[in-house]
Amino acid sequence: MTTGGIIFLLLLIVLIAVLPIWPYARRFTIGPLMVVGVLLVTVLMLILIGIL
């Protein structure tokens, strides 16, 4: 897979992960769901890159 394809996949995953969480993150200042989303995206990125 090319670097562009990997970047596109990562952006797509981030978008999919953030969209459902975004209203909650804006409603609550801390946004605990946002933290969970970021952690999930990080794990998915590591799996995609092949580190995990």
mmCIF file of the N, C-alpha and C atoms, coordinates in Angstrom:
data_MODEL
# 
_entry.id   MODEL 
# 
loop_
_atom_site.group_PDB 
_atom_site.id 
_atom_site.type_symbol 
_atom_site.label_atom_id 
_atom_site.label_alt_id 
_atom_site.label_comp_id 
_atom_site.label_asym_id 
_atom_site.label_entity_id 
_atom_site.label_seq_id 
_atom_site.pdbx_PDB_ins_code 
_atom_site.Cartn_x 
_atom_site.Cartn_y 
_atom_site.Cartn_z 
_atom_site.occupancy 
_atom_site.B_iso_or_equiv 
_atom_site.pdbx_formal_charge 
_atom_site.auth_seq_id 
_atom_site.auth_comp_id 
_atom_site.auth_asym_id 
_atom_site.auth_atom_id 
_atom_site.pdbx_PDB_model_num 
ATOM 1   N N  . MET A 1 1  ? 0.847   -1.194 0.000  1.00 0.00 ? 1  MET A N  1 
ATOM 2   C CA . MET A 1 1  ? 0.000   0.000  0.000  1.00 0.00 ? 1  MET A CA 1 
ATOM 3   C C  . MET A 1 1  ? 0.886   1.249  0.000  1.00 0.00 ? 1  MET A C  1 
ATOM 4   N N  . THR A 1 2  ? 0.462   2.243  -0.760 1.00 0.00 ? 2  THR A N  1 
ATOM 5   C CA . THR A 1 2  ? 1.249   3.463  -0.854 1.00 0.00 ? 2  THR A CA 1 
ATOM 6   C C  . THR A 1 2  ? 1.044   4.332  0.380  1.00 0.00 ? 2  THR A C  1 
ATOM 7   N N  . THR A 1 3  ? 1.937   5.306  0.555  1.00 0.00 ? 3  THR A N  1 
ATOM 8   C CA . THR A 1 3  ? 1.832   6.223  1.689  1.00 0.00 ? 3  THR A CA 1 
ATOM 9   C C  . THR A 1 3  ? 0.538   7.024  1.614  1.00 0.00 ? 3  THR A C  1 
ATOM 10  N N  . GLY A 1 4  ? 0.160   7.441  0.416  1.00 0.00 ? 4  GLY A N  1 
ATOM 11  C CA . GLY A 1 4  ? -1.082  8.194  0.232  1.00 0.00 ? 4  GLY A CA 1 
ATOM 12  C C  . GLY A 1 4  ? -2.297  7.378  0.648  1.00 0.00 ? 4  GLY A C  1 
ATOM 13  N N  . GLY A 1 5  ? -2.291  6.089  0.323  1.00 0.00 ? 5  GLY A N  1 
ATOM 14  C CA . GLY A 1 5  ? -3.398  5.215  0.693  1.00 0.00 ? 5  GLY A CA 1 
ATOM 15  C C  . GLY A 1 5  ? -3.505  5.050  2.200  1.00 0.00 ? 5  GLY A C  1 
ATOM 16  N N  . ILE A 1 6  ? -2.343  4.926  2.855  1.00 0.00 ? 6  ILE A N  1 
ATOM 17  C CA . ILE A 1 6  ? -2.328  4.791  4.318  1.00 0.00 ? 6  ILE A CA 1 
ATOM 18  C C  . ILE A 1 6  ? -2.861  6.061  4.969  1.00 0.00 ? 6  ILE A C  1 
ATOM 19  N N  . ILE A 1 7  ? -2.400  7.226  4.485  1.00 0.00 ? 7  ILE A N  1 
ATOM 20  C CA . ILE A 1 7  ? -2.856  8.507  5.035  1.00 0.00 ? 7  ILE A CA 1 
ATOM 21  C C  . ILE A 1 7  ? -4.358  8.658  4.832  1.00 0.00 ? 7  ILE A C  1 
ATOM 22  N N  . PHE A 1 8  ? -4.848  8.274  3.657  1.00 0.00 ? 8  PHE A N  1 
ATOM 23  C CA . PHE A 1 8  ? -6.284  8.364  3.372  1.00 0.00 ? 8  PHE A CA 1 
ATOM 24  C C  . PHE A 1 8  ? -7.085  7.484  4.330  1.00 0.00 ? 8  PHE A C  1 
ATOM 25  N N  . LEU A 1 9  ? -6.604  6.261  4.568  1.00 0.00 ? 9  LEU A N  1 
ATOM 26  C CA . LEU A 1 9  ? -7.283  5.350  5.492  1.00 0.00 ? 9  LEU A CA 1 
ATOM 27  C C  . LEU A 1 9  ? -7.307  5.917  6.903  1.00 0.00 ? 9  LEU A C  1 
ATOM 28  N N  . LEU A 1 10 ? -6.180  6.484  7.344  1.00 0.00 ? 10 LEU A N  1 
ATOM 29  C CA . LEU A 1 10 ? -6.109  7.050  8.690  1.00 0.00 ? 10 LEU A CA 1 
ATOM 30  C C  . LEU A 1 10 ? -7.077  8.210  8.834  1.00 0.00 ? 10 LEU A C  1 
ATOM 31  N N  . LEU A 1 11 ? -7.120  9.093  7.823  1.00 0.00 ? 11 LEU A N  1 
ATOM 32  C CA . LEU A 1 11 ? -8.043  10.229 7.867  1.00 0.00 ? 11 LEU A CA 1 
ATOM 33  C C  . LEU A 1 11 ? -9.487  9.749  7.897  1.00 0.00 ? 11 LEU A C  1 
ATOM 34  N N  . LEU A 1 12 ? -9.774  8.707  7.118  1.00 0.00 ? 12 LEU A N  1 
ATOM 35  C CA . LEU A 1 12 ? -11.130 8.161  7.073  1.00 0.00 ? 12 LEU A CA 1 
ATOM 36  C C  . LEU A 1 12 ? -11.534 7.606  8.439  1.00 0.00 ? 12 LEU A C  1 
ATOM 37  N N  . ILE A 1 13 ? -10.619 6.875  9.078  1.00 0.00 ? 13 ILE A N  1 
ATOM 38  C CA . ILE A 1 13 ? -10.896 6.303  10.398 1.00 0.00 ? 13 ILE A CA 1 
ATOM 39  C C  . ILE A 1 13 ? -11.109 7.408  11.427 1.00 0.00 ? 13 ILE A C  1 
ATOM 40  N N  . VAL A 1 14 ? -10.266 8.443  11.375 1.00 0.00 ? 14 VAL A N  1 
ATOM 41  C CA . VAL A 1 14 ? -10.410 9.569  12.304 1.00 0.00 ? 14 VAL A CA 1 
ATOM 42  C C  . VAL A 1 14 ? -11.768 10.229 12.117 1.00 0.00 ? 14 VAL A C  1 
ATOM 43  N N  . LEU A 1 15 ? -12.160 10.435 10.858 1.00 0.00 ? 15 LEU A N  1 
ATOM 44  C CA . LEU A 1 15 ? -13.444 11.076 10.560 1.00 0.00 ? 15 LEU A CA 1 
ATOM 45  C C  . LEU A 1 15 ? -14.605 10.240 11.105 1.00 0.00 ? 15 LEU A C  1 
ATOM 46  N N  . ILE A 1 16 ? -14.568 8.930  10.843 1.00 0.00 ? 16 ILE A N  1 
ATOM 47  C CA . ILE A 1 16 ? -15.635 8.038  11.298 1.00 0.00 ? 16 ILE A CA 1 
ATOM 48  C C  . ILE A 1 16 ? -15.692 7.993  12.823 1.00 0.00 ? 16 ILE A C  1 
ATOM 49  N N  . ALA A 1 17 ? -14.528 8.036  13.468 1.00 0.00 ? 17 ALA A N  1 
ATOM 50  C CA . ALA A 1 17 ? -14.482 7.952  14.933 1.00 0.00 ? 17 ALA A CA 1 
ATOM 51  C C  . ALA A 1 17 ? -14.950 9.250  15.583 1.00 0.00 ? 17 ALA A C  1 
ATOM 52  N N  . VAL A 1 18 ? -14.631 10.386 14.957 1.00 0.00 ? 18 VAL A N  1 
ATOM 53  C CA . VAL A 1 18 ? -14.915 11.685 15.583 1.00 0.00 ? 18 VAL A CA 1 
ATOM 54  C C  . VAL A 1 18 ? -16.357 12.131 15.357 1.00 0.00 ? 18 VAL A C  1 
ATOM 55  N N  . LEU A 1 19 ? -16.937 11.796 14.199 1.00 0.00 ? 19 LEU A N  1 
ATOM 56  C CA . LEU A 1 19 ? -18.278 12.293 13.878 1.00 0.00 ? 19 LEU A CA 1 
ATOM 57  C C  . LEU A 1 19 ? -19.339 11.993 14.943 1.00 0.00 ? 19 LEU A C  1 
ATOM 58  N N  . PRO A 1 20 ? -19.479 10.752 15.427 1.00 0.00 ? 20 PRO A N  1 
ATOM 59  C CA . PRO A 1 20 ? -20.519 10.495 16.434 1.00 0.00 ? 20 PRO A CA 1 
ATOM 60  C C  . PRO A 1 20 ? -20.201 11.139 17.784 1.00 0.00 ? 20 PRO A C  1 
ATOM 61  N N  . ILE A 1 21 ? -18.917 11.391 18.051 1.00 0.00 ? 21 ILE A N  1 
ATOM 62  C CA . ILE A 1 21 ? -18.478 11.888 19.358 1.00 0.00 ? 21 ILE A CA 1 
ATOM 63  C C  . ILE A 1 21 ? -18.555 13.414 19.426 1.00 0.00 ? 21 ILE A C  1 
ATOM 64  N N  . TRP A 1 22 ? -18.429 14.070 18.263 1.00 0.00 ? 22 TRP A N  1 
ATOM 65  C CA . TRP A 1 22 ? -18.289 15.523 18.206 1.00 0.00 ? 22 TRP A CA 1 
ATOM 66  C C  . TRP A 1 22 ? -19.349 16.298 18.985 1.00 0.00 ? 22 TRP A C  1 
ATOM 67  N N  . PRO A 1 23 ? -20.668 16.007 18.842 1.00 0.00 ? 23 PRO A N  1 
ATOM 68  C CA . PRO A 1 23 ? -21.678 16.774 19.598 1.00 0.00 ? 23 PRO A CA 1 
ATOM 69  C C  . PRO A 1 23 ? -21.497 16.644 21.112 1.00 0.00 ? 23 PRO A C  1 
ATOM 70  N N  . TYR A 1 24 ? -21.119 15.454 21.580 1.00 0.00 ? 24 TYR A N  1 
ATOM 71  C CA . TYR A 1 24 ? -20.914 15.247 23.010 1.00 0.00 ? 24 TYR A CA 1 
ATOM 72  C C  . TYR A 1 24 ? -19.689 16.019 23.491 1.00 0.00 ? 24 TYR A C  1 
ATOM 73  N N  . ALA A 1 25 ? -18.634 16.028 22.671 1.00 0.00 ? 25 ALA A N  1 
ATOM 74  C CA . ALA A 1 25 ? -17.414 16.738 23.045 1.00 0.00 ? 25 ALA A CA 1 
ATOM 75  C C  . ALA A 1 25 ? -17.687 18.240 23.151 1.00 0.00 ? 25 ALA A C  1 
ATOM 76  N N  . ARG A 1 26 ? -18.577 18.749 22.305 1.00 0.00 ? 26 ARG A N  1 
ATOM 77  C CA . ARG A 1 26 ? -18.908 20.166 22.352 1.00 0.00 ? 26 ARG A CA 1 
ATOM 78  C C  . ARG A 1 26 ? -19.837 20.468 23.520 1.00 0.00 ? 26 ARG A C  1 
ATOM 79  N N  . ARG A 1 27 ? -20.724 19.538 23.849 1.00 0.00 ? 27 ARG A N  1 
ATOM 80  C CA . ARG A 1 27 ? -21.687 19.751 24.928 1.00 0.00 ? 27 ARG A CA 1 
ATOM 81  C C  . ARG A 1 27 ? -20.977 19.736 26.282 1.00 0.00 ? 27 ARG A C  1 
ATOM 82  N N  . PHE A 1 28 ? -20.108 18.750 26.494 1.00 0.00 ? 28 PHE A N  1 
ATOM 83  C CA . PHE A 1 28 ? -19.335 18.671 27.734 1.00 0.00 ? 28 PHE A CA 1 
ATOM 84  C C  . PHE A 1 28 ? -17.940 19.197 27.451 1.00 0.00 ? 28 PHE A C  1 
ATOM 85  N N  . THR A 1 29 ? -17.441 20.049 28.345 1.00 0.00 ? 29 THR A N  1 
ATOM 86  C CA . THR A 1 29 ? -16.160 20.708 28.089 1.00 0.00 ? 29 THR A CA 1 
ATOM 87  C C  . THR A 1 29 ? -15.019 19.693 28.031 1.00 0.00 ? 29 THR A C  1 
ATOM 88  N N  . ILE A 1 30 ? -15.029 18.730 28.964 1.00 0.00 ? 30 ILE A N  1 
ATOM 89  C CA . ILE A 1 30 ? -13.928 17.770 29.048 1.00 0.00 ? 30 ILE A CA 1 
ATOM 90  C C  . ILE A 1 30 ? -14.010 16.761 27.902 1.00 0.00 ? 30 ILE A C  1 
ATOM 91  N N  . GLY A 1 31 ? -15.208 16.277 27.627 1.00 0.00 ? 31 GLY A N  1 
ATOM 92  C CA . GLY A 1 31 ? -15.394 15.336 26.530 1.00 0.00 ? 31 GLY A CA 1 
ATOM 93  C C  . GLY A 1 31 ? -14.725 14.000 26.755 1.00 0.00 ? 31 GLY A C  1 
ATOM 94  N N  . PRO A 1 32 ? -15.161 13.239 27.773 1.00 0.00 ? 32 PRO A N  1 
ATOM 95  C CA . PRO A 1 32 ? -14.542 11.928 28.035 1.00 0.00 ? 32 PRO A CA 1 
ATOM 96  C C  . PRO A 1 32 ? -14.681 10.968 26.855 1.00 0.00 ? 32 PRO A C  1 
ATOM 97  N N  . LEU A 1 33 ? -15.790 11.087 26.117 1.00 0.00 ? 33 LEU A N  1 
ATOM 98  C CA . LEU A 1 33 ? -15.976 10.225 24.948 1.00 0.00 ? 33 LEU A CA 1 
ATOM 99  C C  . LEU A 1 33 ? -14.935 10.537 23.877 1.00 0.00 ? 33 LEU A C  1 
ATOM 100 N N  . MET A 1 34 ? -14.534 11.814 23.802 1.00 0.00 ? 34 MET A N  1 
ATOM 101 C CA . MET A 1 34 ? -13.522 12.217 22.827 1.00 0.00 ? 34 MET A CA 1 
ATOM 102 C C  . MET A 1 34 ? -12.198 11.519 23.137 1.00 0.00 ? 34 MET A C  1 
ATOM 103 N N  . VAL A 1 35 ? -11.871 11.427 24.430 1.00 0.00 ? 35 VAL A N  1 
ATOM 104 C CA . VAL A 1 35 ? -10.630 10.754 24.835 1.00 0.00 ? 35 VAL A CA 1 
ATOM 105 C C  . VAL A 1 35 ? -10.667 9.288  24.419 1.00 0.00 ? 35 VAL A C  1 
ATOM 106 N N  . VAL A 1 36 ? -11.805 8.630  24.652 1.00 0.00 ? 36 VAL A N  1 
ATOM 107 C CA . VAL A 1 36 ? -11.959 7.225  24.260 1.00 0.00 ? 36 VAL A CA 1 
ATOM 108 C C  . VAL A 1 36 ? -11.818 7.086  22.746 1.00 0.00 ? 36 VAL A C  1 
ATOM 109 N N  . GLY A 1 37 ? -12.421 8.027  22.005 1.00 0.00 ? 37 GLY A N  1 
ATOM 110 C CA . GLY A 1 37 ? -12.329 8.005  20.549 1.00 0.00 ? 37 GLY A CA 1 
ATOM 111 C C  . GLY A 1 37 ? -10.897 8.143  20.063 1.00 0.00 ? 37 GLY A C  1 
ATOM 112 N N  . VAL A 1 38 ? -10.161 9.074  20.681 1.00 0.00 ? 38 VAL A N  1 
ATOM 113 C CA . VAL A 1 38 ? -8.764  9.290  20.290 1.00 0.00 ? 38 VAL A CA 1 
ATOM 114 C C  . VAL A 1 38 ? -7.937  8.041  20.569 1.00 0.00 ? 38 VAL A C  1 
ATOM 115 N N  . LEU A 1 39 ? -8.156  7.412  21.721 1.00 0.00 ? 39 LEU A N  1 
ATOM 116 C CA . LEU A 1 39 ? -7.428  6.186  22.055 1.00 0.00 ? 39 LEU A CA 1 
ATOM 117 C C  . LEU A 1 39 ? -7.738  5.081  21.049 1.00 0.00 ? 39 LEU A C  1 
ATOM 118 N N  . LEU A 1 40 ? -9.013  4.955  20.696 1.00 0.00 ? 40 LEU A N  1 
ATOM 119 C CA . LEU A 1 40 ? -9.429  3.937  19.739 1.00 0.00 ? 40 LEU A CA 1 
ATOM 120 C C  . LEU A 1 40 ? -8.776  4.164  18.381 1.00 0.00 ? 40 LEU A C  1 
ATOM 121 N N  . VAL A 1 41 ? -8.775  5.427  17.933 1.00 0.00 ? 41 VAL A N  1 
ATOM 122 C CA . VAL A 1 41 ? -8.166  5.767  16.649 1.00 0.00 ? 41 VAL A CA 1 
ATOM 123 C C  . VAL A 1 41 ? -6.671  5.482  16.678 1.00 0.00 ? 41 VAL A C  1 
ATOM 124 N N  . THR A 1 42 ? -6.017  5.799  17.809 1.00 0.00 ? 42 THR A N  1 
ATOM 125 C CA . THR A 1 42 ? -4.580  5.552  17.930 1.00 0.00 ? 42 THR A CA 1 
ATOM 126 C C  . THR A 1 42 ? -4.272  4.064  17.799 1.00 0.00 ? 42 THR A C  1 
ATOM 127 N N  . VAL A 1 43 ? -5.063  3.224  18.474 1.00 0.00 ? 43 VAL A N  1 
ATOM 128 C CA . VAL A 1 43 ? -4.858  1.773  18.395 1.00 0.00 ? 43 VAL A CA 1 
ATOM 129 C C  . VAL A 1 43 ? -5.067  1.280  16.970 1.00 0.00 ? 43 VAL A C  1 
ATOM 130 N N  . LEU A 1 44 ? -6.115  1.785  16.303 1.00 0.00 ? 44 LEU A N  1 
ATOM 131 C CA . LEU A 1 44 ? -6.386  1.375  14.925 1.00 0.00 ? 44 LEU A CA 1 
ATOM 132 C C  . LEU A 1 44 ? -5.247  1.785  13.997 1.00 0.00 ? 44 LEU A C  1 
ATOM 133 N N  . MET A 1 45 ? -4.699  2.986  14.220 1.00 0.00 ? 45 MET A N  1 
ATOM 134 C CA . MET A 1 45 ? -3.586  3.452  13.387 1.00 0.00 ? 45 MET A CA 1 
ATOM 135 C C  . MET A 1 45 ? -2.378  2.552  13.582 1.00 0.00 ? 45 MET A C  1 
ATOM 136 N N  . LEU A 1 46 ? -2.086  2.196  14.838 1.00 0.00 ? 46 LEU A N  1 
ATOM 137 C CA . LEU A 1 46 ? -0.945  1.327  15.116 1.00 0.00 ? 46 LEU A CA 1 
ATOM 138 C C  . LEU A 1 46 ? -1.128  -0.032 14.457 1.00 0.00 ? 46 LEU A C  1 
ATOM 139 N N  . ILE A 1 47 ? -2.353  -0.556 14.495 1.00 0.00 ? 47 ILE A N  1 
ATOM 140 C CA . ILE A 1 47 ? -2.630  -1.849 13.859 1.00 0.00 ? 47 ILE A CA 1 
ATOM 141 C C  . ILE A 1 47 ? -2.439  -1.748 12.347 1.00 0.00 ? 47 ILE A C  1 
ATOM 142 N N  . LEU A 1 48 ? -2.938  -0.636 11.752 1.00 0.00 ? 48 LEU A N  1 
ATOM 143 C CA . LEU A 1 48 ? -2.807  -0.448 10.306 1.00 0.00 ? 48 LEU A CA 1 
ATOM 144 C C  . LEU A 1 48 ? -1.347  -0.344 9.899  1.00 0.00 ? 48 LEU A C  1 
ATOM 145 N N  . ILE A 1 49 ? -0.575  0.423  10.671 1.00 0.00 ? 49 ILE A N  1 
ATOM 146 C CA . ILE A 1 49 ? 0.836   0.613  10.334 1.00 0.00 ? 49 ILE A CA 1 
ATOM 147 C C  . ILE A 1 49 ? 1.601   -0.692 10.545 1.00 0.00 ? 49 ILE A C  1 
ATOM 148 N N  . GLY A 1 50 ? 1.125   -1.506 11.479 1.00 0.00 ? 50 GLY A N  1 
ATOM 149 C CA . GLY A 1 50 ? 1.750   -2.801 11.702 1.00 0.00 ? 50 GLY A CA 1 
ATOM 150 C C  . GLY A 1 50 ? 2.673   -2.829 12.901 1.00 0.00 ? 50 GLY A C  1 
ATOM 151 N N  . ILE A 1 51 ? 2.551   -1.850 13.802 1.00 0.00 ? 51 ILE A N  1 
ATOM 152 C CA . ILE A 1 51 ? 3.408   -1.823 14.989 1.00 0.00 ? 51 ILE A CA 1 
ATOM 153 C C  . ILE A 1 51 ? 2.894   -2.807 16.023 1.00 0.00 ? 51 ILE A C  1 
ATOM 154 N N  . LEU A 1 52 ? 1.573   -2.838 16.212 1.00 0.00 ? 52 LEU A N  1 
ATOM 155 C CA . LEU A 1 52 ? 0.975   -3.723 17.203 1.00 0.00 ? 52 LEU A CA 1 
ATOM 156 C C  . LEU A 1 52 ? 1.001   -5.169 16.717 1.00 0.00 ? 52 LEU A C  1 
# 
